[in-house]
C-alpha cells in the first residue's frame, strides 16, 4: 500500500482511497516523548475534553452544542499523543498527572 493510503480508507469497491493526511498521521504517531518539558507541553496543548462543547442560553432556552472534535481528521492521533505524554509523566517519571485529567 502506498504511503498516501490509509488501511481503513476503502471505497465501495474495496479499492484504497487517497489519504492526503497519512504522512501527518504517521508523523504524529511517531513522536516519542523523551522529556518532561515536552510531555507537559503536550498535556497543556491538547485538552482532555472537547473545548467546543457548550450550552448556550438564548431567550430562556438552552441550546446544547455537541462536541465536534471527532470531526477533526487527526482527532485519534492527538488523543493518542496526549495519552503517551500522560503515560510518560506517570509511569516513567512518577509524577501525579491528576491536574491534566478532567
N, C-alpha and C positions, 0 to 999 in steps of 0.2 A: 504494500500500500504506500502511496506517496505521502510525503510529509504534510501535504496540504489537505489530506482527508482525515477524518476522524472515524474511529471504529464504529460508532453508533449512528453515523450520518449516512443512511442508505435511503435511496429514493424508493418509490413504489415497486420498481422492477428489481430491486436488490443491488443496484449499482451504487458505488460510493459517490457521494456528492462533494463538491468543493467546500472545504472549511478554511476560509482565509484567516481565521483566528488560531488555527492549530499551532503555528510557531510560537505565538504568545502564550497559549495554554501550556505548551511544553516548557517554555522558559520559566513561567511561574511555578510549575510543578518541580522544576529542578533547583529552585532556590533552596539552599541549605542554610540553616540557622546555626551560626558558629559564635555568636557574641550576644551578650546580654543587651547591649545597646540596640542591635538590630531587632532582637526579639521584642523588646519594649516598644520600639518604634512601630513595628507591625501591629502589635496589640492595640496601640493607641490609634493607629491609622485606620484599621479595619474594624468597624463597630460590631458588637456582639448581637445586635438586633438591627433590623432594617430602620434607618432613620426617616424613611418616608411614610411609615405607617402613622396615621394621625386621626384624631377625632376632631372635627370642626363643627362648631355650633353656629347655625345660621337661622335667624328668625325663630329661635326657640326650639329648633330641631337639630339633632345631632347627625352629622354626616360622617360616616366612617370611610376613610381611605385605606384600603388594604395594603399590605407590604408589597412593593413592586420590585424588590431586589432580585427575586428569582427570574425576572425578565432580563437581567444582566447576563449576557452570554458567558461571562467569566466568573459568575457567582460561585460555583463549586470550587474553582481553583483558589479564589480569595478566601473562602471559608476553610479550605484545607491548609492554606498557608498560615492563617491565623491559628489554627489548631496546632500546627507544627511549632509555631512560636510559643504558644502556651505550654506545650509538652516540653519544649526545651527548658523553659524557665522553671517548670515544676519538677520534671524528672531529672534533668541534668544539673541544674543549678540549685535545686531545692528551695526555690522561692515560693512564697504564698501568692497565688495568682487570683485570689478572690476579687481583687479590685478590678479585674478585667472580665469577670463573669457577671452577666446580668441576671 
